[in-house]
Amino acid sequence: MPSSQSDPKVEAIRSALEGPVIDVFRREVDELRHLPRAAAYDLVMNDPRMLDRCLRLFRSRPDLFREVVVDGGRQPVSEDHALLACGRTLAEAVALVVRASARRYFRARLDIRARPASSARPALMSRLGVALGLSAPPRPAPRPRSRSDALYRAIRDYLHFDWQVLLIPHYAPMSPALVTNLGPRLLEIREAAELQALAAPGVTPQDGRPPLLLDVANRLLMPGRDAIDAEILWRVVQQMDLARLFSAEEPSRVRRAVAQVSAIHGDAIRALMPALGGDTRRFAAFLMIAFSTLGEQRFKQDFCQEGQTHAVRALAERLAAAEPPPHSLEAMRAAYQPLLSTAYAGGVEVEGRVLKTRPDLVKALGALGASRPNPVSVSG
């Protein structure tokens, strides 16, 4: 933890972490069991993966900490908004831990080769004057700010959450200028691949536009057309590492998926893009998740063919009504796959809204002995 002499609340958190809290981790985590307190604490704080394990244990087993993470009345605290006995919230304590771990990691990785600059030796007469008390000794040159300190100062106010711990190694290559430019948008980025892409040379456009991943979804379209530019979509898929949606044994399938997704009908684009908030990453991820979930044939049938967009419009309504998921592939897949499973091909929906407007279809289905048809799932 950083120095906390001016803040007794932070000092109380530090003391608890170095004492009773780390003792719980020493009992529960094999790698810490035989280490002294100080060594165990340093191992956890120096290694983001180990810290992530410990935070996951804390979140999943609050009963283990019921006697050490408490409020002013000695009652257990497990909710982020609750006040600890020191007067800070649990969320503030977690943020302090994340920041301290990041600062340690930055120092270890960014300052490892740093050496203090050698100062020129004063001239003989100047040294003689100092020795005889005739002149004051020269003032030492101010120590330049280290790379780690510059990055930490830029990113400190954006380090808050448990999920950021595993991203600490991917924050390290970022420049302070990039962090400052991203500002609060840094908290929208939860994928290591996206941080790597944003930190790559030449990613930020010279025309002042946002980086591709952070721009509006219209950036994916060909100028003046409701059609996806396959090469721009391919760049987004690479920067988001959406190849994770497909088997590693089929690398060519990703390129094929991008080509097919780029062929979706203009009506589908007009329905889906606003439903996904005009967000580049959610729009690209949704389409690639739909392709990997439904398969190529079903995707082509429901997203690419003229006159078949009634199912897409119904899907867009569900997307617009749902809470937008965080910008992580895991969260987006968990949100979008159930919605895809509730869409129905051929305009037949479970609510039967299309059937109400198609009495001829109702009559035909009745002739087949089905007063109410079994829905045909888009997922096959």
C-alpha positions in Angstrom: 0.0 0.0 0.0 1.2 3.6 -0.6 2.3 5.7 2.3 -0.7 6.6 4.5 0.7 8.7 7.3 -1.7 11.6 6.5 -4.8 9.4 6.4 -5.5 7.2 9.5 -8.3 5.5 7.6 -6.0 4.3 4.9 -3.5 3.2 7.5 -6.2 1.2 9.2 -6.9 -0.6 5.9 -3.3 -1.3 5.3 -2.8 -2.7 8.8 -5.8 -5.0 8.4 -4.6 -6.2 5.0 -1.1 -6.9 6.2 -2.4 -8.6 9.3 -5.7 -10.5 9.8 -6.8 -10.4 6.1 -3.5 -11.9 4.8 -3.8 -14.5 7.5 -7.0 -15.7 6.1 -5.4 -16.0 2.6 -2.5 -17.9 4.2 -4.9 -20.5 5.6 -6.9 -20.9 2.3 -4.3 -20.5 -0.5 -1.8 -23.3 -0.8 1.0 -21.0 -2.2 0.8 -18.7 0.8 0.4 -21.3 3.5 4.0 -21.7 4.5 5.1 -18.1 4.0 5.5 -15.5 6.8 2.9 -12.7 6.8 5.2 -10.1 5.1 6.3 -12.5 2.4 2.7 -13.6 1.7 1.5 -10.0 1.5 4.3 -9.1 -0.9 3.6 -12.1 -3.1 -0.1 -11.2 -3.4 0.5 -7.5 -4.0 3.3 -8.1 -6.5 1.5 -10.7 -8.6 -1.8 -9.6 -10.3 -2.8 -13.2 -10.9 -2.4 -14.1 -7.3 -4.2 -10.9 -6.2 -7.1 -11.8 -8.6 -7.3 -15.3 -7.0 -7.5 -13.7 -3.5 -10.1 -11.2 -4.5 -12.2 -13.9 -6.0 -11.9 -15.9 -2.8 -13.0 -12.9 -0.8 -16.0 -12.3 -3.0 -17.1 -16.0 -3.2 -16.4 -16.8 0.5 -17.3 -13.8 2.6 -17.9 -16.1 5.6 -14.1 -16.6 5.8 -13.7 -12.9 6.5 -16.7 -12.3 8.8 -14.5 -11.5 11.8 -11.9 -9.3 10.1 -13.8 -7.3 7.5 -16.3 -5.6 9.7 -18.2 -2.3 10.3 -18.2 0.0 13.3 -20.5 -2.4 15.1 -18.2 -5.4 14.4 -20.8 -6.8 11.9 -19.4 -8.5 8.7 -19.2 -6.3 5.6 -19.5 -7.8 2.1 -21.3 -5.1 0.1 -19.2 -2.5 -1.7 -21.2 0.5 -0.5 -21.0 -0.6 3.2 -18.8 1.4 5.6 -15.9 -0.4 7.2 -14.9 0.2 10.8 -12.3 2.7 9.6 -14.9 4.8 8.0 -14.1 4.0 4.3 -16.4 1.9 2.2 -15.4 -1.6 1.0 -15.3 -0.3 -2.6 -12.7 2.3 -1.5 -10.6 -0.4 0.2 -10.7 -2.5 -3.0 -9.6 0.5 -5.1 -6.7 1.1 -2.7 -5.6 -2.5 -3.2 -5.9 -2.3 -7.0 -3.9 0.9 -7.1 -1.2 -0.4 -4.8 -0.8 -3.5 -6.8 -0.6 -1.5 -10.1 2.0 0.8 -8.6 4.2 -2.1 -7.6 3.8 -3.8 -11.0 4.6 -0.6 -12.9 7.8 0.0 -10.8 9.0 -3.6 -11.3 8.4 -3.5 -15.1 9.1 0.1 -16.1 11.9 1.2 -13.8 14.0 -2.0 -13.8 16.6 -0.4 -16.1 16.4 3.1 -14.8 19.6 4.5 -13.4 20.1 7.9 -11.8 21.6 10.4 -14.2 25.3 11.2 -13.3 25.9 14.8 -12.5 29.0 16.6 -13.7 31.8 17.1 -11.2 32.0 20.7 -10.0 35.0 22.7 -11.1 38.1 22.8 -8.8 37.6 26.4 -7.7 33.9 25.8 -6.9 34.9 22.8 -4.8 37.5 24.9 -3.0 35.1 27.7 -2.3 32.6 25.2 -0.8 35.4 23.6 1.3 36.5 27.0 2.7 33.0 28.0 3.4 33.1 30.9 0.9 30.2 29.6 -1.2 27.2 27.4 -0.7 27.2 23.8 -2.1 25.4 23.4 -5.4 21.8 22.4 -5.0 21.1 18.8 -6.3 19.2 18.6 -9.6 15.6 17.5 -9.1 15.2 13.8 -9.6 13.3 13.2 -12.9 9.9 11.5 -12.5 10.2 7.7 -13.2 8.2 6.1 -16.0 6.2 4.1 -13.5 5.3 7.2 -11.5 4.2 9.1 -14.6 2.0 6.2 -15.7 0.6 5.7 -12.2 -0.3 9.4 -11.8 -2.1 9.3 -15.1 -4.1 6.1 -14.4 -4.6 6.3 -10.6 -8.1 7.8 -10.7 -9.3 5.1 -13.1 -8.3 2.1 -11.0 -11.3 1.0 -8.9 -12.5 -2.5 -9.5 -11.6 -6.2 -9.0 -11.8 -7.0 -12.7 -9.0 -4.5 -13.4 -6.4 -6.5 -11.5 -5.8 -8.9 -14.4 -5.5 -6.0 -16.7 -2.6 -4.4 -14.8 0.1 -6.1 -17.0 -1.7 -4.7 -20.0 -1.9 -1.2 -18.6 1.9 -1.1 -18.1 2.8 -0.6 -21.8 0.4 2.3 -22.2 1.8 5.8 -22.3 0.6 8.4 -19.8 -0.6 10.5 -22.8 -2.8 7.7 -24.0 -4.3 7.1 -20.6 -5.0 10.8 -20.3 -6.6 10.9 -23.8 -8.8 7.9 -23.0 -9.8 9.3 -19.6 -13.0 7.6 -18.2 -13.3 5.6 -21.3 -10.6 3.4 -19.9 -13.2 1.9 -17.6 -15.1 0.7 -20.6 -12.3 -1.6 -21.7 -12.2 -5.0 -20.1 -10.3 -7.0 -22.6 -6.6 -7.4 -22.7 -6.6 -7.6 -26.5 -8.3 -4.3 -26.7 -5.8 -2.6 -24.4 -3.0 -4.1 -26.5 -4.6 -2.8 -29.7 -5.1 0.7 -28.3 -1.5 0.9 -27.1 -0.1 -0.2 -30.5 1.8 2.4 -32.5 -0.3 4.3 -35.0 -3.7 3.2 -33.6 -4.9 6.7 -32.8 -6.0 8.3 -36.1 -4.1 11.5 -37.1 -7.3 13.3 -38.0 -8.3 13.5 -34.4 -11.0 10.8 -34.6 -11.2 8.3 -31.7 -9.5 5.0 -32.1 -11.5 2.5 -34.1 -12.7 0.5 -31.1 -14.0 3.6 -29.4 -15.6 5.2 -32.4 -19.3 5.0 -33.3 -20.5 1.9 -35.2 -21.1 3.9 -38.4 -17.3 3.7 -38.7 -17.8 0.1 -39.9 -19.9 1.2 -42.9 -18.9 2.0 -46.4 -19.2 5.8 -47.1 -22.8 6.7 -48.0 -24.1 3.1 -47.9 -25.8 0.8 -45.4 -23.2 -1.9 -46.0 -20.4 -3.1 -43.8 -16.8 -2.5 -45.0 -15.3 -6.0 -44.6 -11.7 -4.7 -44.1 -12.7 -2.4 -41.3 -14.8 -5.2 -39.6 -11.7 -7.5 -39.9 -9.6 -4.9 -38.1 -12.2 -4.7 -35.3 -12.4 -8.5 -35.1 -8.6 -8.6 -34.8 -8.4 -5.8 -32.2 -11.1 -7.4 -30.1 -9.7 -10.9 -30.6 -13.1 -12.2 -31.6 -11.4 -15.3 -33.0 -12.0 -16.7 -29.5 -15.6 -17.4 -30.6 -14.3 -20.1 -33.0 -12.3 -23.2 -32.7 -8.6 -22.7 -32.8 -8.4 -25.6 -35.4 -10.4 -23.5 -37.9 -8.5 -20.2 -38.4 -9.9 -19.7 -41.9 -13.4 -19.8 -40.5 -12.9 -16.4 -38.8 -12.1 -14.7 -42.2 -15.1 -16.5 -43.7 -17.3 -15.3 -40.9 -16.2 -11.7 -41.4 -17.0 -12.0 -45.1 -20.4 -13.4 -44.4 -21.2 -10.9 -41.6 -20.2 -8.1 -43.9 -22.9 -9.2 -46.3 -25.8 -8.6 -43.9 -28.8 -6.8 -45.5 -29.0 -3.0 -45.1 -32.4 -3.4 -43.3 -30.7 -5.6 -40.7 -28.0 -3.0 -40.2 -30.6 -0.2 -39.8 -32.5 -2.3 -37.2 -29.6 -3.6 -35.2 -27.2 -0.7 -35.0 -29.4 1.7 -33.0 -30.6 -1.2 -30.8 -27.0 -1.8 -29.8 -26.5 1.8 -29.0 -24.4 2.6 -32.1 -21.5 1.1 -30.3 -18.7 -0.4 -32.5 -17.7 -3.2 -30.1 -21.2 -4.3 -29.2 -22.3 -4.2 -32.8 -19.3 -6.2 -34.1 -19.4 -8.6 -31.2 -23.2 -9.2 -31.6 -22.9 -10.1 -35.3 -19.9 -12.4 -34.7 -21.7 -14.1 -31.8 -24.8 -14.5 -33.9 -22.8 -16.1 -36.7 -20.9 -18.5 -34.3 -24.1 -19.3 -32.5 -26.5 -19.8 -35.4 -24.1 -21.2 -38.0 -23.5 -19.9 -41.4 -26.7 -21.1 -43.1 -29.1 -19.9 -40.5 -27.2 -16.6 -40.2 -27.5 -16.0 -44.0 -31.2 -16.9 -44.0 -32.1 -14.5 -41.2 -29.6 -11.6 -41.6 -28.6 -11.5 -45.2 -31.7 -12.2 -47.4 -34.0 -9.5 -48.5 -37.5 -9.9 -47.1 -36.4 -11.9 -44.1 -35.6 -9.0 -41.8 -38.9 -9.2 -39.8 -37.1 -11.7 -37.4 -34.1 -9.3 -37.1 -36.5 -6.4 -36.3 -38.1 -8.5 -33.5 -34.6 -9.3 -32.3 -33.7 -5.6 -32.4 -36.7 -4.9 -30.1 -35.4 -7.3 -27.6 -31.9 -5.9 -27.8 -33.1 -2.4 -27.3 -35.2 -3.4 -24.2 -32.3 -5.3 -22.6 -29.6 -3.8 -20.3 -26.5 -3.3 -22.4 -23.8 -5.7 -21.2 -20.3 -4.6 -20.2 -17.6 -4.5 -22.9 -16.3 -7.9 -22.3 -16.7 -10.8 -24.7 -17.8 -13.1 -21.9 -20.5 -10.7 -20.7 -21.7 -9.9 -24.2 -21.9 -13.6 -25.2 -23.8 -14.3 -22.0 -26.3 -11.5 -22.8 -26.7 -12.1 -26.5 -26.9 -15.8 -26.9 -30.2 -16.1 -24.8 -31.7 -13.3 -26.9 -30.7 -15.1 -30.1 -32.4 -18.3 -28.8 -35.7 -16.4 -28.4 -35.8 -15.2 -32.0 -37.7 -17.3 -34.5 -37.2 -17.9 -38.2 -39.7 -17.2 -40.9 -41.4 -14.4 -38.8 -43.0 -16.9 -36.4 -42.6 -15.7 -32.9 -43.6 -17.2 -29.6 -46.0 -14.3 -29.0 -47.7 -15.0 -32.3 -47.7 -11.4 -33.3 -46.9 -12.2 -37.0 -49.6 -14.9 -37.1 -52.3 -12.3 -36.0 -51.5 -10.3 -39.2 -51.4 -13.4 -41.5 -54.8 -15.1 -41.4 -53.8 -17.1 -44.5 -50.8 -18.5 -42.6 -53.0 -19.5 -39.7 -55.4 -21.2 -42.0 -52.6 -23.1 -43.7 -51.1 -24.2 -40.4 -54.5 -25.3 -39.2 -54.9 -27.5 -42.3 -51.7 -29.2 -41.2 -53.3 -30.0 -37.9 -51.5 -27.4 -35.9 -53.7 -24.8 -34.3 -50.6 -23.3 -32.8 -47.3 -24.2 -34.4 -44.2 -25.3 -32.6 -41.8 -22.3 -32.9 -38.7 -22.8 -35.1 -35.7 -21.6 -33.2 -33.1 -19.5 -35.0 -30.5 -21.5 -33.1 -31.6 -24.6 -34.9 
